[in-house]
Amino acid sequence: MKLSGRRESSNVEDRRAGGTVKTAGGITLGGLVMGALVYFFTGDLGQAISTGLSSGEQTVVQSGPYQETAQEKELSTFCKQILASTEDVWSAEFKRLGKTYTPPTLVFYKGTTKTACGQGQATSGPFYCSGDQKIYLDLEFLATMKQNLGASGDFANAYVIAHEVGHHVQEQLGYLGAAHNQMARMNEVDANKMSVRIELQADYIAGVWGNRENATHFSLDAGDMAEALDAAKKIGDDYLQKKAGYRQVQADAFTHGTSDQRVRWLNKGLQSGDITKGDTYSIPYNSL
């Protein structure tokens, strides 16, 4: 992505000066990543916590601002620029719809942090909390996603952020609350299907952002598009179940959609650039 000279969002809260650090017998890199993948790509926070955590955690609080490594600085600057882009795009799109967009806050943290949705864990990967309208991100997730899934490149990382912002857009437009209300009255299988609809719409919204970002700044090329679509493929529920060693794909457990579905809806958004064409709720589930 071409982001040189672009502004950085100020809607950022940095909590990295205090948190849980890895010690012997504590959060291992493998545990952190596997737990993060479990939650971010399956939606099971409880399983993510049990997968990624073990005894031996140590909470530390540094004095003064957090001292970033060069890699962390590069990633945090990139995330702030992507967040700023989503602010510009969605402010304009909401205005076109006769609405006002209130942007989310991006929280950088390490290990654990308190949220309105409960205790946030690095093992849960990036997540959006509608209770406080904040996106929570441990940058180590982006740094290790490439190693564990082979999903690499700037636009693959941007897609992760844009997807979480997509949940905020859903919240602002009323989709997320309505869907969650329906899920509360459903059995587990049907609730999982509703979750898939939510996640595919967030993929579509991320694609719409990419379309409008490129239309304004010409910041993407064919390689960037390929990175995002490849990432979408590698975070499909079926792909991840197979990678985790499932002998047989368990479709009833899907919460985010198959690789084909995620690629399709992200690509639809990238191609259309129209937020009004991302209805994943009224069409038959088998047609998603």
N, C-alpha and C positions, 0 to 999 in steps of 0.2 A: 504494500500500500504506500502511496505517496502522501506523507503527512508532514513533510518538512515545513516548519514555520506556522503550523496550525495551532490554534489556541488550545489550552488545557482547561478542563472544567474545574470550577472551584467548589462544586458539590461533592467534595471528597472528605472523608473523615479517616485519619490515619491512627489506628490503634496498635500499631506494631511495636510500640515501645514497651508493651506489657502483654504477656500471654503465656501459653504453655510451650515449653521447649522440649525437644527430644533428648532423652537421657538413656542410659543403658537400661534395657527392659521397658522403655517407654514407647513413644510413637516412632515406629520405624518408617523409613522411606517407603518400603513396600506396603506397610500397613496404611500409611497416609494416602498413598495413591490408590490402592485397591479400595479402601473405604470411600474415597472421593468418587471413584468411578461407580461404585455401587449406588451412591445416592444421586449424583448428578445425572447418571444415565439410567437409573431405575426408579428413583424417587423414594427409596426406603431408608429414611433417616436412622431408624433404630438399628437396622442391619449394618448401616454404614458405620455407626459408632462402635458396634461390637466387632466389626471387621478391622477397623483401623486403630483401636485403642488397646493398650495393655497397661499393666502397672508400671510405675516408675516415672510418672509425669512430674514436672517441676515447673511451678509458676514463677516467672521472674518479671520484675518491673525495672526498666532502665530509667535513668535520670536524663531528662532532656529529650529532644526529638530523636526519633529513630534514625540510626546511621545506615543508609542503604549501601549495598554493594553496587558495583557498576551495572551488573545484570539486573538487579532489582530496580535501579534507577531507570534503566531503559524500559523495563516492563511497566513500571508505574506511570512513566510519562506517556507511553503508548496508550495505556488504559484511560488516562485522563483525556487524551486527545480523542479517543473513540467515544467516551462518554459525552464530551463536548459536541461531537458530531451528532450523536443521537438527540441531544438537546435541541440543536438547530433544526434537524429534520422533523422531529415530532412536534416542536412548537409550530412550525410552518404547516404541517399536515393537520394538526388539531385546529388551527386557525381557519384552514380551508373548510373544515367540518363545522365551523361555528362554535368551537370549544376552546378551552384554555388548558394547555399542558403544564402540569407541575412536575418538574423532573425529580427522579429519585436521587438519593445520596449513595455514593459508592464508598463502602467501608473496606479499607485494607486492614487485615489483622493476621496474627500468627497463632496457630494452635487452637485456641478457643476464644470466644467472646460472647457477651450477653446480647440478646436480641429480643424484640417483642414477640418472637415466635418460639422462644426458648433459648437454650444454650447452643450457640453456633459452634460447629466443630470444623476444623480444617479437613477432617476426614469426610465431611459431607460435600466437599467441593463448593464451587460458586452457587449461591442460592439467593432468591428474592424473598423478602419477608413483607407481606402486605400489611402486617400490623404496624410497622414503622416506616414502610415504603423505602426500604434500603436494600441495596445489593451488597452481599458480603463475599469477599474474595481474599483468599490466601494466595499470594502470587506464586507460591511454590507449585500450585496446581498447574498453572500455565507453563512453568519451567519443566515440569515432568510429564505433561500430557504427551509430548512428542515421543518420549522414551517408551511409554507404555502402550500407546495406541498408534504411533506413527502418524498422528495428526499434527502437522507442522505448518508453519508459515504465519505471517502477520494476520492474514484475513481469517485463518482458522481461529486464532485467538480473539480477533474482533467479533467473530460469530458467537463465541461463548458469551461475551459481554452483551452483544446485541440481543441474544436470546433471553438473557435475564432482564434486560430493559424491556423486551417484548412482554414479559409477564407484568411489568409495571404499566405498560400501555394497556394491556388487558384489564388491569385493575382500574385504570382511569376511565376506560370505556364501559365498565360494568360487566364485562364478560367473566372475569375471574371470580368475582363474588357470586354471580348467578350459578356458575358451574360448580363451585364448592358447595353451595346450598343444595344443589341436586345430588352431589356425591354423598352428602351426609345422610340421604334417604335411600341410598342404593346398597345392594350387596357388594361384596368385594370385587367380583368379576366385572360388574357393570360400572363400579366406581373406577376401576382400572381403565376401562374403555373411555370413560369421561376424561380421565387424566391424559390419555393418549390424544384426545381431541384438543385439550388445553395446550399440550406440548407442541403439537403440530402447528397450531395457530401461532404459538410463539416463534416457531421456526419460520413461518410465513412472514411474520412481522419483522423478524431479523432480515429476511430477504428484501422486504420493502425498504427497510433502512438502507441496505447496501445499494439498492437501485437509486434511491434519491441522493445518497452520498456521492455516488459516481456521476449522476447527472449534473450535480452542482460543481464538483471539484475534479472530475476526471481522474480519480485517485486509484481506480482499479484497472487491472488488465486481465487477460484470459487466465493467466496463472493464478491470480488471486481468487477468481471464481472457482477454479478447479480445487484450490486448497479448501475452501469452505464446503464445497460439495463432497470432497473426500472426507472431511471431518464429520459431516452429517452421516455419511455412510458408516463410518467407524463408531458412531455412537448409537446406532440402531439397537433396539432391545435384542433382536435375534442375533446380531453380530456379537454383542457383548456376552450373551448367554453361551454362545459357542466358544468364545475366547476364554470364558471362565470355566470351561470344561463340561458344560451340560451335555449329557448324552442325547437328549431330545429337547428341541425348542419348546418352551412352555408359553404358548400364546396368551393364555388367560392371565399370565403374570406381567404382560407388557404394560408399561405405564407411560412410555414416551413415543412408541411407534417403531416400526421396523426400519431397517436401513433404507429400503426403497421409499417408504412413506416420508421419512425425514428429508431425503434428497429431493423428492418430488415437491414437497411443500416449501422448502427453502428456495428451490429453483423457481417455483411459481411466483414467490415474492420478488425474487431477483429480476424476473422477466416482466412482471406487471407493474410493480411500483405503486400499486393501488391498495390501500388499507381496506377498502370496502369489499374486496374480493377474496378475503381470507376467512370465509365462514366454514369452520370445520364441524359445526354442531348440527346443522340441519340435514346434511347428506347422510346416506346409509353408512354404517361403520365399515362395511366391506368395500366401500368405494373411496375411502380416504386415501 
